[in-house]
Amino acid sequence: MSALSASAVQRVNAALSEFRAYVAALGDERRRNMRSGDLLSAMIAAQEHEDRLSQDELLATCILLAFAGHAST
C-alpha cells in the first residue's frame, strides 16, 4: 500500500472539514427543530439535558457512525 500524496491528504482534510461543517449545521437545525425517534436528536438531547457529550464528541461520533456504516455496507 502506498502513502497518499500531499495533494491527496489536502483533499481528504478538506472533505473532512466540509463533512464536519455539514454535521454541525445538521445538529444546529435539529436543536432548533427537535425531533424524536432518530439517533442524532437523541444524542443532542443527551448532550443538552444530561451533558454527556461535548460538541466535539457529538460531531466525532456522527462522523464515526457515517464512516462505519459506509464501510460495512
Secondary structure per residue as TSV (DSSP state, phi and psi in degrees):
chain	resnum	aa	ss	phi	psi
A	1	M	-	360.0	132.4
A	2	S	-	-95.6	154.6
A	3	A	-	-72.9	154.5
A	4	L	-	-74.6	146.1
A	5	S	-	-71.9	164.0
A	6	A	H	-60.1	-39.0
A	7	S	H	-69.6	-34.2
A	8	A	H	-66.8	-40.9
A	9	V	H	-62.2	-41.0
A	10	Q	H	-62.8	-41.4
A	11	R	H	-65.9	-40.7
A	12	V	H	-63.1	-46.9
A	13	N	H	-61.5	-40.1
A	14	A	H	-64.7	-42.6
A	15	A	H	-64.6	-41.6
A	16	L	H	-64.9	-38.7
A	17	S	H	-63.9	-42.1
A	18	E	H	-64.9	-41.7
A	19	F	H	-66.6	-39.6
A	20	R	H	-62.1	-42.1
A	21	A	H	-64.0	-39.0
A	22	Y	H	-62.6	-47.2
A	23	V	H	-64.4	-39.6
A	24	A	H	-62.2	-43.6
A	25	A	H	-64.9	-39.4
A	26	L	H	-63.6	-42.0
A	27	G	H	-62.5	-41.7
A	28	D	H	-61.3	-41.8
A	29	E	H	-64.0	-41.3
A	30	R	H	-66.3	-34.2
A	31	R	H	-64.6	-38.5
A	32	R	H	-72.5	-33.2
A	33	N	T	-130.1	70.0
A	34	M	-	-60.3	134.1
A	35	R	-	-114.5	178.1
A	36	S	S	-135.2	156.4
A	37	G	S	96.2	0.1
A	38	D	S	-125.1	156.2
A	39	L	H	-63.6	-43.3
A	40	L	H	-60.9	-45.9
A	41	S	H	-62.7	-39.2
A	42	A	H	-64.6	-40.6
A	43	M	H	-68.5	-38.2
A	44	I	H	-65.4	-43.0
A	45	A	H	-60.9	-42.1
A	46	A	H	-64.0	-39.2
A	47	Q	H	-64.5	-45.5
A	48	E	H	-77.6	-37.6
A	49	H	H	-95.1	-30.3
A	50	E	H	-119.2	-2.8
A	51	D	-	53.1	48.2
A	52	R	-	-91.1	-29.2
A	53	L	S	-124.2	136.5
A	54	S	-	-77.1	168.7
A	55	Q	H	-59.6	-44.3
A	56	D	H	-63.4	-39.9
A	57	E	H	-66.0	-39.3
A	58	L	H	-62.1	-47.9
A	59	L	H	-64.5	-43.6
A	60	A	H	-62.8	-38.9
A	61	T	H	-66.0	-41.9
A	62	C	H	-62.4	-43.5
A	63	I	H	-65.9	-43.6
A	64	L	H	-58.7	-45.6
A	65	L	H	-63.2	-38.2
A	66	A	H	-64.5	-44.8
A	67	F	H	-69.3	-39.1
A	68	A	H	-63.9	-41.1
A	69	G	H	-66.5	-36.6
A	70	H	H	-69.7	-40.8
A	71	A	H	-70.9	-24.5
A	72	S	T	-95.1	-3.2
A	73	T	-	-111.9	360.0
